[in-house]
């Protein structure tokens, strides 16, 4: 079952709860999709 829980703070992509599991990342009280979190991590590594 898919339940929408909100949108990614960075790109706005809809984030769901899939069968009871959150399909995203909660960071500093905000939610992000996995793609945006990976992009943020890559920027941290390059700097």
OpenMM code with the backbone's topology and positions (N, CA, C; nanometers):
from openmm import Vec3, app, unit

residues = "UNK UNK UNK UNK UNK UNK UNK UNK UNK UNK UNK UNK UNK UNK UNK UNK UNK UNK UNK UNK UNK UNK UNK UNK UNK UNK UNK UNK UNK UNK UNK UNK UNK UNK UNK UNK UNK UNK UNK UNK UNK UNK UNK UNK UNK UNK UNK".split()
positions = [
    Vec3(0.0841, -0.1178, 0.0000),
    Vec3(0.0000, 0.0000, 0.0000),
    Vec3(0.0888, 0.1245, 0.0000),
    Vec3(0.0512, 0.2225, -0.0786),
    Vec3(0.1233, 0.3491, -0.0867),
    Vec3(0.0422, 0.4593, -0.0208),
    Vec3(0.1053, 0.5308, 0.0686),
    Vec3(0.0413, 0.6468, 0.1307),
    Vec3(0.1329, 0.7677, 0.1125),
    Vec3(0.0844, 0.8736, 0.0487),
    Vec3(0.1674, 0.9932, 0.0349),
    Vec3(0.1879, 1.0588, 0.1717),
    Vec3(0.3130, 1.0977, 0.1997),
    Vec3(0.3432, 1.1597, 0.3293),
    Vec3(0.3937, 1.3030, 0.3148),
    Vec3(0.4221, 1.3453, 0.1914),
    Vec3(0.4672, 1.4823, 0.1709),
    Vec3(0.5536, 1.4929, 0.0479),
    Vec3(0.6195, 1.6072, 0.0351),
    Vec3(0.7053, 1.6312, -0.0799),
    Vec3(0.8478, 1.6602, -0.0375),
    Vec3(0.9405, 1.6261, -0.1241),
    Vec3(1.0827, 1.6526, -0.0996),
    Vec3(1.1038, 1.8030, -0.0885),
    Vec3(1.1731, 1.8461, 0.0140),
    Vec3(1.1987, 1.9890, 0.0350),
    Vec3(1.2825, 2.0474, -0.0776),
    Vec3(1.3673, 1.9675, -0.1378),
    Vec3(1.4573, 2.0173, -0.2405),
    Vec3(1.3928, 2.0223, -0.3795),
    Vec3(1.3301, 1.9130, -0.4234),
    Vec3(1.2786, 1.9067, -0.5607),
    Vec3(1.1266, 1.9002, -0.5697),
    Vec3(1.0590, 1.8748, -0.4583),
    Vec3(0.9136, 1.8697, -0.4589),
    Vec3(0.8544, 1.7347, -0.4943),
    Vec3(0.9373, 1.6362, -0.5249),
    Vec3(0.8887, 1.5026, -0.5597),
    Vec3(0.8068, 1.4458, -0.4441),
    Vec3(0.6959, 1.3823, -0.4752),
    Vec3(0.6092, 1.3245, -0.3726),
    Vec3(0.6784, 1.2054, -0.3071),
    Vec3(0.6728, 1.1992, -0.1756),
    Vec3(0.7334, 1.0906, -0.0987),
    Vec3(0.6225, 1.0094, -0.0347),
    Vec3(0.6403, 0.8783, -0.0370),
    Vec3(0.5377, 0.7865, 0.0105),
    Vec3(0.5862, 0.7020, 0.1271),
    Vec3(0.4899, 0.6456, 0.1962),
    Vec3(0.5130, 0.5389, 0.2913),
    Vec3(0.4691, 0.4125, 0.2175),
    Vec3(0.5608, 0.3197, 0.1948),
    Vec3(0.5315, 0.1961, 0.1211),
    Vec3(0.5254, 0.0792, 0.2182),
    Vec3(0.4070, 0.0246, 0.2332),
    Vec3(0.3869, -0.0916, 0.3207),
    Vec3(0.4451, -0.0690, 0.4604),
    Vec3(0.4303, 0.0515, 0.5117),
    Vec3(0.4768, 0.0824, 0.6464),
    Vec3(0.6195, 0.1340, 0.6545),
    Vec3(0.6892, 0.1457, 0.5416),
    Vec3(0.8277, 0.1929, 0.5407),
    Vec3(0.8355, 0.3281, 0.4714),
    Vec3(0.8981, 0.4234, 0.5360),
    Vec3(0.9148, 0.5584, 0.4813),
    Vec3(1.0113, 0.5539, 0.3642),
    Vec3(0.9693, 0.6034, 0.2498),
    Vec3(1.0472, 0.5967, 0.1259),
    Vec3(1.1186, 0.7290, 0.1004),
    Vec3(1.1990, 0.7720, 0.1958),
    Vec3(1.2722, 0.8973, 0.1854),
    Vec3(1.3650, 0.9117, 0.3043),
    Vec3(1.4118, 1.0339, 0.3262),
    Vec3(1.5044, 1.0619, 0.4368),
    Vec3(1.4536, 1.1829, 0.5127),
    Vec3(1.4489, 1.1712, 0.6451),
    Vec3(1.4126, 1.2848, 0.7285),
    Vec3(1.5416, 1.3420, 0.7865),
    Vec3(1.5630, 1.4713, 0.7621),
    Vec3(1.6859, 1.5363, 0.8066),
    Vec3(1.6525, 1.6764, 0.8546),
    Vec3(1.6883, 1.7076, 0.9763),
    Vec3(1.6645, 1.8397, 1.0352),
    Vec3(1.5170, 1.8800, 1.0288),
    Vec3(1.4282, 1.7833, 1.0488),
    Vec3(1.2854, 1.8112, 1.0511),
    Vec3(1.2199, 1.8238, 0.9142),
    Vec3(1.2957, 1.8026, 0.8077),
    Vec3(1.2444, 1.8107, 0.6709),
    Vec3(1.2568, 1.6736, 0.6051),
    Vec3(1.1807, 1.6503, 0.4973),
    Vec3(1.1919, 1.5237, 0.4273),
    Vec3(1.2465, 1.5468, 0.2865),
    Vec3(1.3288, 1.4508, 0.2419),
    Vec3(1.3952, 1.4571, 0.1126),
    Vec3(1.3839, 1.3214, 0.0435),
    Vec3(1.3800, 1.3238, -0.0908),
    Vec3(1.3824, 1.1990, -0.1661),
    Vec3(1.5270, 1.1468, -0.1670),
    Vec3(1.5415, 1.0194, -0.2002),
    Vec3(1.6745, 0.9586, -0.2006),
    Vec3(1.7672, 1.0247, -0.3029),
    Vec3(1.7145, 1.0656, -0.4177),
    Vec3(1.7979, 1.1289, -0.5211),
    Vec3(1.8611, 1.2581, -0.4709),
    Vec3(1.7831, 1.3403, -0.4035),
    Vec3(1.8352, 1.4678, -0.3530),
    Vec3(1.9363, 1.4454, -0.2410),
    Vec3(1.9129, 1.3473, -0.1567),
    Vec3(2.0070, 1.3185, -0.0477),
    Vec3(2.1396, 1.2709, -0.1064),
    Vec3(2.1343, 1.1866, -0.2104),
    Vec3(2.2581, 1.1417, -0.2743),
    Vec3(2.3333, 1.2593, -0.3348),
    Vec3(2.2622, 1.3513, -0.3971),
    Vec3(2.3251, 1.4708, -0.4546),
    Vec3(2.3903, 1.5558, -0.3468),
    Vec3(2.3214, 1.5710, -0.2335),
    Vec3(2.3779, 1.6484, -0.1224),
    Vec3(2.5045, 1.5829, -0.0699),
    Vec3(2.5037, 1.4494, -0.0586),
    Vec3(2.6213, 1.3763, -0.0098),
    Vec3(2.7388, 1.3909, -0.1054),
    Vec3(2.7127, 1.3875, -0.2364),
    Vec3(2.8201, 1.4025, -0.3346),
    Vec3(2.8817, 1.5405, -0.3256),
    Vec3(2.8018, 1.6444, -0.3038),
    Vec3(2.8542, 1.7804, -0.2895),
    Vec3(2.9431, 1.7909, -0.1664),
    Vec3(2.9046, 1.7255, -0.0556),
    Vec3(2.9853, 1.7287, 0.0663),
    Vec3(3.1204, 1.6617, 0.0446),
    Vec3(3.1224, 1.5541, -0.0326),
    Vec3(3.2472, 1.4803, -0.0573),
    Vec3(3.3409, 1.5625, -0.1448),
    Vec3(3.2881, 1.6338, -0.2438),
    Vec3(3.3701, 1.7098, -0.3376),
    Vec3(3.4325, 1.8329, -0.2727),
    Vec3(3.3700, 1.8893, -0.1724),
    Vec3(3.4188, 2.0143, -0.1113),
    Vec3(3.5287, 1.9905, -0.0120),
] * unit.nanometer
topology = app.Topology()
chain = topology.addChain("A")
for resn in residues:
    res = topology.addResidue(resn, chain)
    for name in ("N", "CA", "C"):
        topology.addAtom(name, app.Element.getBySymbol(name[0]), res)
